[in-house]
Amino acid sequence: MDSSEIPPSDRREEQPPASLPLPAAFLEFLGENGLDPALYSKADTIPRYIRLKPGTEPMVVTEIESELKCDLMKVSWLPDFYAIPPEIQIAGSMAYQQGKIYGIDAASGAAILALDVQPGDHVLDLCAAPGAKLCMLADMLGSTGSLTGVDVAKHRLAACRTMLQKYSLGDRSRLFVADGTSFSILPVNSNLGSMEAFVGIEDNGSIFSEWTSKRSWKDRQKSKKAKAAGSPHPPSTSEPELIYYGKDSGLVGLQKRYVLRPSTDAAACTSGYDKVLVDAECTHDGSIKHIQKFEFWGWKTLDRRVLNVERTGNLLQLQLGLLTNGFKLLKTGGSLVYSTCSLTVAQNENVVQQFLSKHPSAELLKIDPADSWPCRSGGIQKTLRTGAVHLQRQARLSGGDERLGLGHGHPVDLVGVDVLGAEAVGRGPVEAVEEPGERHEHQDHAQRRPGALALAGAEGQDLEVRQVADLHAPAVRREVPLGAELVDVVPDARVPAQRVGVDEDPRLRRDVVAHDGRRLE
Ligand SMILES: C[S@@+](CC[C@H](N)C(=O)[O-])C[C@H]1O[C@@H](n2cnc3c(N)ncnc32)[C@H](O)[C@@H]1O
C-alpha cells in the first residue's frame, strides 16, 4: 500500500490509539507471564526503524530526511539503521519505492548481526516471511554463499520474493514453501563429490533453467484440475515447493531431483548450512504495535489467535520443532540464532532449555558484539533481553554431531538480544498486513500443511501484500492487462505482475492485489 495515496482522513483512522483498553484475557495472559501491561501504552514513543541499503551514498540521508520531513537518527550499534518518529510513513517516499530503504526493527537487526554471516556462508532462514530479516541476510551475504528462505505460508513467502526482487537481493537466494519442522533440503554446492552425477545434460523439464514467474504447463494443469474439482487451491502435499531461485543460487543446470532430495542427518553434519535463523512463530506479545492492531481486528481475535490455550500449547511444540530441525540442518561447527517477538519465558528460555536438555552437543556461545548493544541479561546465562519495550532473543547454537556419536560438544550461544528503547516490531511501512481474508489463508494453510499453525499475526514488517478491497474500499476495479503468469487468476484489482509492490501468487484466492487500487485509475 502506498500510504501517500491514502487520503489523510483514512490515515488518521489507521493510527491506533496510544494507550489501549486491554481486554481481561490479555491482562491475564500478561499476569501469568509476569509481564507489565504498561508496556502497551508506550507505542507512541517507540521509534520506527529503517535500514538503508548498504552502499547508499551518505548524501542520500539528507535527501531522505527532506523527503520524509524528519531527522534520521543513526543507530550507532547497528550498521545502516536509522530511527525515525513512529508516525512517519515511508511507503510513499521515493527512497522506499526506489528500494533505497526498508522498514526493519532494531531488534531484528540485532538478531541478524548475532548470526555473524560471513562471505561464502550457506544461510537458512527457517521462518522467513514476510522477509525483512531475509533481506538483511541477503545483504550481509554479498556476492558469495547462498540464502535459503523457508516458510509454511505461501502467500507470505511470495511477499519475500517480491522484496528480494525489489531490493535486487535475490540472486543467491531460493525460497521454499515448506514446513520448517521437517524441511530437509541442503544447500547446493555443498556436496560436490556427488554433484557431477546430477548436472543435467538434456533439459526435459527435470533440469532447472533460469527462474521465471511464468507458471509451468504442469502447474497450470494442476490448478485447472483443482478448480474443476471445486477447490480454489491445488491439492496440497507436504513436499517442499520451490517458488523462487535467483540466477546465482547454483540451481540452474542442475537436476531437480538432486536439488530437491531430502537429506540424511549424516549428510547435514558435513554439508549442512553454516548459519540458521529460526525466527519462530510466536504470540507476538512483544510487538506492542502488533498488539495494538487487535484494537481494529477485534479483541476476540486476540483471544482466539494469541491466548487460546490449545494454540499456545501447540505453539510451544512448534517452536521446539523448528529449533530442533534448524539445528539438525546445521553443519558441524555451524551456528543458529533462535528468536521470537514474544516476551514470555515459555516461548524463549524454556524452549531453548528444553532443546538443550535433549541435545548435549549444543552449547551456548557468547555473542561478543552484544557487549556494546543496549541489552540486559535474560533468564539463562548468556541470554539478553531488552528493557521495557521489546524483546527479541537469539539462541546461537553450534552444529552438533551427536548423530554421529562423536559426543564432543561445540560452543553454542544463546543470546537474548534485547534492545533497550528499540521499537517493538511494529507496523511496517506498507501498512497493515493481516486482513480478514489473509487470516483465512493462514488458517486454511495451517490445515493443509502439517506442522503449520494458524498465525497469531505477521510481525507487521515490510509485507507488501494486502487486500485493498478490505482495507480501503471502495477500491477501483478497473482491469489492466495481466502478465502471462497470471492467466487463470481472478484478482480483486488487476495489475501486471512485474510491477513493484504486487504480490502475485497465482494459486491463492487472494490472487493479485495492487498496493492501492486507486493507482489503477
Ligand atoms: C515471526 S514470523 C517471521 C518473520 C520473518 N523472519 C521476518 O523477519 O520477516 C514467523 C513466520 O513463521 C511462519 N511459520 C509458522 N509455522 C511454520 C512452520 N511450521 N514452518 C515454517 N514456517 C512457519 C509463519 O508463516 C510466519 O511467517
Ligand as a Chemical Component Dictionary entry (heavy atoms), coordinates in Angstrom:
data_LIG
# 
_chem_comp.id                   LIG 
_chem_comp.type                 NON-POLYMER 
_chem_comp.pdbx_formal_charge   0 
_chem_comp.three_letter_code    LIG 
# 
loop_
_chem_comp_atom.comp_id 
_chem_comp_atom.atom_id 
_chem_comp_atom.alt_atom_id 
_chem_comp_atom.type_symbol 
_chem_comp_atom.charge 
_chem_comp_atom.model_Cartn_x 
_chem_comp_atom.model_Cartn_y 
_chem_comp_atom.model_Cartn_z 
_chem_comp_atom.pdbx_ordinal 
LIG C1  C1  C 0  7.748  -14.178 13.269 1  
LIG S1  S1  S 1  7.297  -14.556 11.668 2  
LIG C2  C2  C 0  8.844  -14.482 10.836 3  
LIG C3  C3  C 0  9.274  -13.079 10.490 4  
LIG C4  C4  C 0  10.406 -13.045 9.493  5  
LIG N1  N1  N 0  11.576 -13.740 9.962  6  
LIG C5  C5  C 0  10.793 -11.637 9.121  7  
LIG O1  O1  O 0  11.798 -11.138 9.578  8  
LIG O2  O2  O -1 10.065 -11.019 8.345  9  
LIG C6  C6  C 0  7.022  -16.273 11.784 10 
LIG C7  C7  C 0  6.804  -16.984 10.460 11 
LIG O3  O3  O 0  6.793  -18.384 10.733 12 
LIG C8  C8  C 0  5.994  -18.997 9.755  13 
LIG N2  N2  N 0  5.671  -20.357 10.199 14 
LIG C9  C9  C 0  4.706  -20.784 11.047 15 
LIG N3  N3  N 0  4.753  -22.120 11.160 16 
LIG C10 C10 C 0  5.777  -22.546 10.390 17 
LIG C11 C11 C 0  6.314  -23.810 10.069 18 
LIG N4  N4  N 0  5.825  -24.936 10.593 19 
LIG N5  N5  N 0  7.349  -23.871 9.209  20 
LIG C12 C12 C 0  7.858  -22.747 8.651  21 
LIG N6  N6  N 0  7.377  -21.516 8.902  22 
LIG C13 C13 C 0  6.357  -21.422 9.763  23 
LIG C14 C14 C 0  4.822  -18.064 9.613  24 
LIG O4  O4  O 0  4.182  -18.244 8.379  25 
LIG C15 C15 C 0  5.488  -16.696 9.767  26 
LIG O5  O5  O 0  5.716  -16.129 8.507  27 
# 
loop_
_chem_comp_bond.comp_id 
_chem_comp_bond.atom_id_1 
_chem_comp_bond.atom_id_2 
_chem_comp_bond.value_order 
_chem_comp_bond.pdbx_ordinal 
LIG C1  S1  SING 1  
LIG S1  C2  SING 2  
LIG S1  C6  SING 3  
LIG C2  C3  SING 4  
LIG C3  C4  SING 5  
LIG C4  N1  SING 6  
LIG C4  C5  SING 7  
LIG C5  O1  DOUB 8  
LIG C5  O2  SING 9  
LIG C6  C7  SING 10 
LIG C7  O3  SING 11 
LIG C7  C15 SING 12 
LIG O3  C8  SING 13 
LIG C8  N2  SING 14 
LIG C8  C14 SING 15 
LIG N2  C9  SING 16 
LIG N2  C13 SING 17 
LIG C9  N3  DOUB 18 
LIG N3  C10 SING 19 
LIG C10 C11 SING 20 
LIG C10 C13 DOUB 21 
LIG C11 N4  SING 22 
LIG C11 N5  DOUB 23 
LIG N5  C12 SING 24 
LIG C12 N6  DOUB 25 
LIG N6  C13 SING 26 
LIG C14 O4  SING 27 
LIG C14 C15 SING 28 
LIG C15 O5  SING 29 
# 
